[in-house]
Amino acid sequence: MSAARQVVVEADGGSRGNPGPAGYGAVVIDPATGEPLAETAEYIGVATNNVAEYRGLIAGLSAAKALFPDAGDALRVHVRMDSKLVVEQMSGRWKIKHPDMKPLAARAAAVLPPSSVTYEWIPRAQNKHADRLANEAMDAGRDGRQWEASASTAVLDAPARTPSTLPPVQGPPGDQVAGAAKARAALAAARGAADTLFPVPEPGVPDTTVPAAPVSAPAPGQPAGTASEKAGAPQRKAGAPQTGWGSAPDLGAPATLVLLRHGETALTPEKRFSGSGGTDPELSATGRGQAERAAEHFATLGTVQEIVSSPLRRCRETAAAVAGRLGLDVRIDEGLRETDFGAWEGLTFGEVRERYTDDLTAWLASPDTAPTGGGESFAEVAERVAAARDRIVARYAGRTVLLVTHVTPIKTLVRLALGAPPEALFRMELSAASISTVAYYADGNASVRLLNDTSHLR
């Protein structure tokens, strides 16, 4: 019987254009010493980020198997990646729907017995070695050659590999429940369990740090309200040691996502369903003016460092206006596209109610119900938006990123950050070319800082 052997595989992939020139990288690591045992990378031509990430996983697993060909079922591989999509799909928690991903996932699953492989999501900052390998491969492809191990300097960028001090927490980074749990654990370790930012209430004593405030729907014709004040913060007794945000451990600069809804199209003022399954309309003259005013606003602020856009035309046009003023490139992320509204595309709410009464009623009642004709449910949209969020937060840790996207993705990001129920989507107002902001910290917590600001349009 072969001796048991454990290794860690860190893998990554990237695409300069998504799709665009792509490459992957992977490193096999001895978990006891942190030493790299093998490196692999390859330029794969034009592909998407997700394809490149899966190719990196396959290469890393194959490299681990090749190192210990006689280990058989005794080989144990722990995969660490900053791709939430790949980790969740290979762990079996997310369905694999995209036809390009299914064969790649099958290839990855076939390298080693499924029981031999475990998966962990890590922030991009902890995946520098594989990320550097992937970029070396893409640089080589740009120069018309393939990556060579002898020329690699990726190991120099590898972070110190030490065990995490935080216990594993269910839920993706940025979700309120998971973030609060991580914050409690980090603070308890740093300051002692008796004095934490989120104290645990005694039995029978209400927990005033998370107040339960009823949410009421706005009166007919009135926009949904917003709130920015912090409520329910624990009060410090006179003479007691300071508690609260001021004594929290230094988590570093957050990844700040500035959420810009695209400018108006011809369908916007008519309040017609306009998702990713319709005609992909361009900006109207009003919408182009809104995009220019948004561009002027961000140029004045000077805070945006990166721009990521939905692939739909109205967002790409809005993003291009801002990018032109800031001198930045625009990265496209498919996860930021609007909901596919199926047969409802181009119709008003009243027209849908007349033609598809029962379907509309079911859709309003459940996030798992899709629009008529094979559209997307809000649950499906939330899954891909959360995956896009995790990719972006990991890639741009500590930076300010402008996301040019649509109503449903923006509302979903806000809802997840607040830990609000799905019906909260119907209780937010989001105007064309409005700005909202959510910051994501290293402990997984999120802070909603702005919602539906249109002051730059006045």
N, C-alpha and C positions, 0 to 999 in steps of 0.2 A: 504493500500500500504506500502511495506517495506521501511524503511529509507535507504537512499543511504549510501554506505560504500565503501571506497577506501583503497586498500592495495597494497603493492609491494611484488612481489615474485622474489627472486634471486635463481637461480638453476644452477647446474653444474653436470657433470658426467665425469668419467675417466676410462681408461683401461690401465693396466700395461702390455703392449705387443701389443695391438691394432691389432687383438683381443687378449685378455688376461683376467686375473682376473679383474672384473669391479665393479664399484659401483656408486651411485649417492647421491647427497645431495640437499636439498632445504630449504629455510627459508622464512617465511611470515613475513613482516615488516609493522609496522604502519608508514606511510609516514610523519605524523605530528610530531612524537617523535623520530623516528628512532629505536624504541624498537622492538626486535623480538617477534612475537606473537606465532609462532609455528616453530618447526624444524622437518625435516624428512630426513632419510637416509636409504640406504639398499645396501647390497652386493648382486649382481645379477648373480654371476658366470662368465663364460667366455663370453665376448661380446666386441664389438668395442666401441671406444670413442663416435661415433655418437649415437649408441643405448643407451649408458649410459646417454648421454646428454638429449635425448628425454625422457627417463624414469624419469630423474630428473625434467623435465618440467611437465610431467604428475602428478608426486607426489606433486610438488609445487602448481599446480592449484587445485588439489584435496584437499590439506590441507587448502587452502584459502576458498574453497567452504564449507568444513566441519566446519570451524570456524564460518561462518555466514549462516547456513542452511536456515534461513528465509528471507534472503536478496533478493533471486530470481534474477530478471533482474537488480536490483538496485546495485548489487555488481560490482565494477570496479576493475580490476586487471591489474597492470602494471608490465610486466615481464622484468627482466634484466638478461642477460646471456652473457658470453664471447664466446659463440659459434655463429659465424657469420652465419654458415650454418643453424642452427635451427631458429635463428631470422629472416633471410631472407626468409626461406621457410614458416614459420608460418605467416609471414607478407604478403605472397602471391607474393613476388617480384622474388623469384627463384622457378623454377619447382622442384618437388620432383620426381627424376628418379629412385633412388635405391629402389628395391622391399622391403628391410627390413625397410626402413624409412616410406613408405606410410602408413602401418597400425598404426605405432606409431604416426605419424602426425594426423591421423584420430582420434585416441584415445584422443590426446591432444585437438583437436578442439571440441570434444564432451563433455568435462568436463563442460565448460561454454559457453554461447552464444558467437559467434565470435565477436559481437559488444561490449562485455564486457571486452575484453582483448586487450591490446596494448603491443608492444614489443620494446625493446631497446638493442642494442649491447653495452657492456661495456668492458674495458680492464680487463684482468685477475686479475690485482692488486686490482680492485674494487669489485671483486667477491670472496674475500678470505673466507667469512663465508661459502658459499655453497661449495667452493672448499675444505675447511677443513672438512666439513661434508662428502663429497664424499670420501676423503682420509681416514677418520675414518672408513667408511663403508668397504673400501678395506682392511684396516688393520685388521678389525674384521674378514672378510672373510679369510684372510691369517691365522688367528689363529683358524679357524674352528668355528666361532660363528657369530652372527648377531649384528649389531650396536644397542646400547642402549642409549636412550636419557639422562638417568641419569648420564652416564659416559662421555658425550660429553664436550669438552672444546672449541668447534669451535667458540663460541661467543667471546672468548678472542682474536681471530685473526681478528675479523671483523673490517674493516676500518671505519673511521668516515664518516657518511653519510650526506654529505652536497650537496646542489644543484650545478650542474655544472655551471661554469662561461662561458663556451663556448656555442654559439648557435648551434642548430642541423644543420649538414651539410650533404648533400647528397653524397653518395659514400663511399666505404669502406676505412679504414685506409691504408695508404701507396700509394694510388692513388694520382697523382700529383695535380689534380684539387681540390679534397677535402682537401688535405694537405695544399695547399697554402691558401685556404679560411680559414681554422682553424688557420693557422699562422697569417694571417692578423687580425682576430678577437682577438686572444690572445694578439698580440702586440699593437693593438689599445687600448685595455683595460688597458694594463700595462703602456703605455707611452703617451697615448692621440692620438686621431685620426689625429692630424696635423703632427705627426712625427712618421711614421711607417716604418718597414722594406720593405714593399711593398706599396709605395705611389700610390694613385689612380691618373692617369693623368688627366689634365684638358681637356675639350672638344677641339678636334683638335690638341692636343699635343701627339705625339707618346709615348707609354709606353716603355721606354728603359730598364725596369727591366726584361722584358720577350721578348727578341729579337726574331723576326721571321726569322730564318735562313733556307734557302732552303736546302733540303736534296737531294743529287744526288746519283744515284746508282754508284758503283765502275765500273771501266772499266773492260771489260771481262778478266778474269784470275787474277784479283787483289782482295785481301781481303778487306772487308769493313773496313773503318777506325774507330778509336775510339778517343775520346777527354776527357781530364780530367780537363782542365782549367775552372774556373768560368767566365762566360761571362755576360756582361750587368749589373753588380752590380752598384747601384747608387753611384755617386761620392760625397764625402763630401766637401762642400765649406770650404775655410780657415776660421777659427774662429767659425765655426758653431758647435753645439753639435754633438758628434759622432753618426752616424747611421750605420745600417748594422748588420752583424752577431754578432759583439762584444757587442751590447747592447740588444740582444734578451734575454727574460727571461730564467732562468735556467730550461731546460726541462729534466734534468737528463741524464744518460747514455742511448743511444739508444739500441734497439734490433738489433744486427748486424748479418745479414744472409750472411755467406760465402758460395757461391754457387759453388760446385765442380761437374763438369760433370764426369760421370763414365769413366773408362779406356776403351781402345779399345776392341772390340769383333772381330770375324772373318768377320763380316759384315761391320765394320766401314771403313776400307781402301777401300772397294769396293763401298762405298757411297750408300748403299742399305737402303731403308726404314726399320727401325727397331723400332717398337713402342711397345705398350702393348698388341697388338692383334696377335703377331707372335709367334716365337719359344722360346722367352725368353733366348737368348744365354748367355753363360758364358764369362768371360774375356778370351782373348787370352793371350799368353805368354807376348806379348808386353803390353797388358792392365794390367796384374799383375805387371809388372815392373813399369808402370806408377803409379799404386796405391801405391806401396811401396815408390816411390819417393815423392808422395804427402804426405804420412804418415810421412816420414822423415822431410819434410818441415814444417808440422804443429807441429810436436814434437819440432822442433827447435824454432818456434815462441812462442809456449806455450800459445796461446790466446784462442783456442777453448775450450768451456766449456760444450757443448752439441752436440750430433750428431743425425740428423734425416735423414732417407733415404727413397727413393722410394722402393716399395716392389719388383721391378724387380731384377733378379739375378745379373746382371752386376753392379747395384748400391749397392746391399747388400754386394757383394764381395769387392767392392772398399771401402765401409764404414767400413767393418770388418778390412781391413788392417790398416786404420787410427785409429780405435777404439782400436786395439791391441797395437798400439804404445802409445796411450794416456791414456789407462786404463779406457775408458769410455764405457757406454752401447750405443746401437744403438736403437733408436725409429723409428718405421715404420709409415709413413703417406701415405695413399692411394692417396691423392691428388697430390703427387709429381711424379706419374707415367707418362711415356711418352704418347703422343697421340696414339690412336688406329687408325692405317692407313688402316684398312679394307683390301680390296683385294690387296692393294699395298704393303703389308708386304713382305719383302724379295726381292722386285724388285728395280732396279736402276731407276733413274729419266727418263733416256732414254727409258727404257722398259715400264714405265707407260705412257709416251708420245705416244708410238707406239700403246699400247693396249687400252688406255682410254683417247684419245686425248681431247674430249669435257669435260669429267669430270675433267681432270687436269687443263684445261683452266679456268673452273668455280671455281675450288678450289683456284687457284692463284689470282683470281679476287675478291673473297669475303670470309671474315672470317666466314660467316654463312654456307658455303658449306662444306659438309663432303666428305672424300675420298670415292671412289667406294666401295660398299659392306657393308655399315653400319658402317663406321669408325666415328671418332669424328671430328667435326669442330673446328677451332681455337677458336671460340667464346665459345664453350662448355668447351674446355680445360682452357681458361682464367677464366671461372666461378669457376671451381674446384680448380685451382691453387691459385686464389685470396682467396678462402675460407681456403685453407691450410695455406697460408701466414698469414691470420688473426689469425688462431688458434695458430700458432707458435709464432708470435709476442706477442700475449697476454700471452701465457704460459711462454715465456722466456724474458719478459721485462727486459732491461738492461744487457742482457747477449749476448755472442758471440756464435752463433749456426752454425755448419757446416751442410749444406743441400747437400746431395749426390743425384743428380737427373740427368735430361736429357736435351737435347738441347731445346725443346719447353718450358718446365717449366721455365728454366733459362731465356731464351729470353723474355718470358711473364712477369716474375717478373721485369726485367729491363725495358721493354716497359711500364708497368703500372706505375713504379716509375717515369719515365720520362714524362708520359702523351703523349707518342708517338702513332701514329695511328697503326692499325693492320699490315699494310704493312711493318712496321719497322722490323718485324720478319725476312723478307727476306734480310735485310740489315745489319745483324750482323754476324760476323764470330765467331764460338764457337768450339774450338778444343777439342779433347778427353783429359780428365783429366785436363782441364783448370779451372782457378779460377776466379770468379767474386764476387763482394761484394756490398750489398745494406744495408744501415742503416735506421732504422725506429724510428722516435722520438715520444715522448708522445703526441705531438700536431697533429699527423697523417701525418706529412711531411716525405718524403723519400729522401735519398741522395745516388746516385750511385757513388761508390768509386773506383771500379775496374771492368774491363771487359776483359775476355779472356786472362788472364795472364798464360803463359806457361813457365816462367823462371825457375821454380822448376824442369822442365823436362830436362833441358839442362845439 
